[in-house]
Amino acid sequence: MASHRNKLILLPPNRVWRTYPGGRTLEALAGVPAPADSHLAEDWIASATRATNPGRESIQEGVSQVRVGRDPTLRDFAALLASDPAYFLGAAHVAKYGAQPQLLVKFLDSGTRLHFQVHPTREFARRVLGAASGKTEAYHVLAVREDEPAGLIYVGFQRPPSMAQLKGMIERQDLAAIEGCFDPIPVRPGDTFVIPGGTPHALGAGVFMVEIQEPSDLVVRFEFERAGYVLPESARFMQRDLDFALSVFNLAPLPPADIEARIRCRPRRWRELGPDSWQDVLIGPEQTDCFSVRKTRLGGAVTRSGDGAFVAIVTAGAVSAEVGGEVHELRTYDKFFVPAGMGPVRYRPGPGGVAEMLECVPPV
């Protein structure tokens, strides 16, 4: 048997530079004595995607370095997947996408409101950019900083401008006018939202969340300065001009009723796993075919197999995971990857008797 088979893939921190400050929560989780925000605001989880940061092209960042079971050796995640793609991702997935998981999961910890931005749809990315993926994404909120009055997100234009008006706002950097197109949405821990490609949006300050997305770093940022950092022109419109950037936007109005019906994702019970244990679907095919997200509650020991590949994050309590003769003790916010060909895994909640895991599933 290959040395990587029937073992959990453990995921150490993989901090990635971003144009906005944040990451204080990530530093606290890592035990840094004086955690502070910096431009290392994200942790890319089980990533086979390279980050795009103009001016930092010589720095290899984004692709995860992972551990196979109890082996302390760090291994390149993309290379590991390529070594045995059908085992890691499943034959059906590999037939369609190759050895790319077609998924990118992140911890994102915002120290300030992020730039107003928009991402291309998958269809636009393929047709216009020659890229395999757009960037439909989803947010699952884990926490909001105590020093922030409220966690907020901005999704879609509730009062959309005309294309000419939007162009003028961007040229003038009239942020009051841009912000006036949105109604901010308060968020709380446990909330889940899906942001389709083409939808203008921003994340407010002080939100710690899991972002689940298509595996691309394609973005139009139509706000050029945040927290004293001015975006270079190459990082604004994907190295293109403003008229091109405007073609990425969906300017259809997104009223509150549509946000509740199409953007906010409420849990739906999928299956019972045993006494006081179950799984809910948070994001399924009704929302997007780009990925799915489920939430598992453990109220006792549960053995699972045959669930396909997924990225797992312990979001409450502690979890003991036993597979292939190895036992892993996982704390809140520890994360791991379960290969599609994995044998049975026995999960048990830790002290307190209850634990929860978020599971992010690639498309098939």
N, C-alpha and C positions, 0 to 999 in steps of 0.2 A: 504494500500500500504506500502511495506517495506520502511524504512526511507532512504535507499540509492537509491531508484528508481527515475528516471526522474530528476537526478541531475548530473551536471558535477563533475568529479573527479579531483580535483585540486592537483598539484604536486609541493610541496615545494622542495628546493634543497636537494639532496641526494648525498653528496660528498663521494667518494670512494678512498681509498689508492691504488696507483699503483707504479710500480717499477721505473717510470721515473718522473722527475719534470715537473710541469705545473700548470694550474689552476689560473694564475693571472687574466685572463679575467673573470673567474667565480667569483673571489673575488670582482672585480670591479662591476660586475652586482649586487652583494649582498650588495654593498655600504660600503665595508671595506675601512677604511680611507687610508691605505697604502697597496694596493693589491700587493701580491708577489707570486711567484711560490713556490710550496711545492709538496709533494708526493700525495696530494689530488687533482689530476689532472683531475678527471672525475666527472660528475654528472650523475648518472644512473636514467633514467626517466621511470616512470611506470614499475618498475622492480619487477618481482617475482623471480629473480635469485640471489643467494648468490654469493658474490665475493670469489675467491680463491686466498689467499695471504699467502704463506708459512711463518710461524712464527707468523701469526696473526689469527690462527685458532680459538682462544677464543673470537675474536671480531666479532660480528654479523654485517656484512656490505654488502650492495648490494641491499637488498630488500627495496623498497620504503615505506616510511610512508606518507600517503596521507590524504587529507581532502575531505569529501563528501559534496558538495555544500557549504553552508555558515557555516556549523558546524565546529568550530575550532578544534575539537578533531582530533588528529592524529590516523590513523588506518593502520595496516599492510596490504599492498596491496595484498600480496598473500592470506592472510586469507580472505580479502574482496572478492576476486574473488571466492574463494572456497565456500563462503556463498551463492552464487547465480550465478553459472558459466554460465548457459544458458543465463541469462539476460546480464551479462557483456560481454561474448565472442561469443554468438550465439550457437544455438543447433548443427549446423553442425560442428563447430570448436570443441565443447566439445566432440562430438562423436568420433572425430579423435584424439584429443590431451588432453582431460581432462580439468582441470581448469588452466592449464598452458597457458599463452598467446602465447608461442612459438615465442617470439620476445623480444629483448632487445634493447632499444634505449638509447643513451648516448649523453651528451655534452662532447666533448673531447677537451682539450686546451693544446697543446704541448709546453712546455718550452724549449725542446731540441728535436733533432731527436730521435724517438723511436728506440728500439732495432730492428734489423733485425729479422723477425719472420715469422712463417707460422702456419696456423691452419688446423686441419683435415677437410675433407669433411664430410658431414652427413653420407654417406655410410661407410666411414672408421671408424667414431666414433661409429656407431652401430655395425659394424662387428668386430672391433678389441678392442674397448674400452668399449663396453657395455653401451654406452651413447646414449641418445635419440637424441641429436643434435650435429652436427659439428659446424663450425663457418664460414660459408659464411657471408660476411659483406659488407656494403656499406658506402661511405663517401659522405656527402653533406656539402660543404665548406660554412661557414658563414662569416669568416673574416680571414685576415692575418695580423699579428702584423706589425706596422709601422717600428719597429726597425729590421725587418728581410728583407734582400734584395729580397727574393722571397719565396713564399710558394711552397713546393715541396712534392711529394709523389714518392715512389719507388714501382713498381708493376711488378711482374714476372721477370724472367731472360731474358734479351734481348740477352745476351751472356752466355748461360747456361754452367756450368762446367759439367764434368762427375761426377758420384756419388763418385768415389774415390777422385777426385780433391776437391769436396765440403767437403768431410770428412776431408781431410787434412787442408783446409782453416779454418774449424771450430776448429779442434784440435789446430792449431797454433794461432787461433784468428787473422788471417791475414785479417784485415778489409779492407785494400786497395784492396786486391784481391776480397773479397766479394762485395764491393761497385762497383768494376769494372764490375761485371756481370749485373749491372742495368744501364739504362738511366733514370736519374731523370725527373719527369714530373712536369712542372710548373702548379700551380693551382691558380684559382681566386675565389672570392665569387660567389656563384651560381653554381659552377661546381659540378657534381655528378659522382661517380664512383662506380662500383661493383667489389668486390674482392672475387672471388670464393675460396672455401676451397682448400687447397693444393698449393695456389699461394704464393711464398715468397714475402714479402713486408715490407715497413716501411713508417711511416709518418714523414715528415720533421718538423723542429722547427717552432714555431710561428703560427701554424694553429689552428683556432677555428672552430670546425665543429660538425655536428650531425653524429654520427655513428649509423647505423641500422644493426642489426645482429641476427643470431640465438642465442638462449638464453643459451650460454655456455661460460665458461672462459678457454677453452682448448687451449693451445698455446705451440709451440716449439719456444723458443728464442735461435737463434744460434749466438747471440752476447751477451757476458756475462757482460759487464760493460758499463754503460752510466752515464755521469755526476757524476762520483765518486762513484756510487753505484754498487757493485758487486753482481750479482745474486747468491743466494745460489744454490747449485747443484739441489736441489729438484724443483726449479722454472725454470729450463732450458728446460728439455725434458719430462715434465709431470711425473717426478719421474721414468724415464726409462733411457736407455743408448743411446749413440749416434747412434748406428746402427738402433735402433727403430725409433729415431727421423728422420733419413734420409728417412724412409719409408713414411713419411707424405708428402714429397715434390713432386710436379709436376715439373719435370725438362724440360718439353717441352718449346722451345723458345717462347717468347711472343713479337713479333716484333711490332714496332710502329703502323703499319697498323691494327694489331689485337687489340691493345689497343684502337684505335679509334673506331673499329667496335664492340668490345665485352666488353670493360671495361668502357669506357666513356659513360655516359647515357644522352641522349639529350631529352628535354621535348617534349612530343607529346600531342596535344590537345585532351582531352577526351570528355568534354561536356561544353556547355555554361550554366551558372547559372542565367543570367540576364544581363541587360545592364552593360557593362564594368566589368563583373564578369565571371570567368571561372575556370575550373580545367584542369591541365596538369598531365599526368602520367610521372614520372621521372624514376621509375623502375617498370616493369611489368613482366608478365610471359616469355617474350622474354629473359630477363636477368636471372631470378631465380624464383623458386617456393617457396622459403623460406619466402618471405615477399614481399610487394609492397609499393611504395612510390609515393605520388602525391603532387602536389603543387596547392593551391587554391589562386586565386586573388579575392579580394573583392573590387569592385568599387561602391558598394551600398548595401542596405539591401538584404540579402538572407536567406530564410528559407530552412533548410535541414532536412531530416529524412530518415531512412532506408538505411544508408550507411555502416552499420556494425560497428564493434568496430575499433577504431583507436586512436593512440597517436597523439596529435596536438601540434605544437610549433608555436607561432607567430614569424615570421621571419622578418617582416617589418611592421612599423606602429603600430597601436593599434586596438584592436577588442573588441566590446561589444557583449557578448553572453547571450542570454535570453532563459531560459528553466525552465519549472515547476514553473513559477512565480518568479524566481530568476534571477537577472541581474549581470553578472560578467564583470568587466572592466579589460581587459588583455593588458599588455604592451609587447613591443618587447622582445622576449625570454621567456615570460611566457609560461607555458605548461600545458596541461590538457588531460584527457582521456575521450573519449566518448564511453559509453557502447553500445553494439549491440542493446539492447532493448530500448534505449533512445527514447523519443518522439521528436517532432519537436524542433529544435534549430534555433533561429533567430540570425544571425550574422550581425553586422553592423561595417563598418570601423570607426575608430575614427577621430580626427582632421587631416585634410589633405585629407580625403575622399578616401584613398586607403590603403589597408592592404594586407598582404600575410601570409599564413599559410602553413607549411609543415605537411603532414599527413602520418604517418607510420602505415601500416596496417598488422595485423597478417595474416598468411596463413589460408585458409579455407579448 
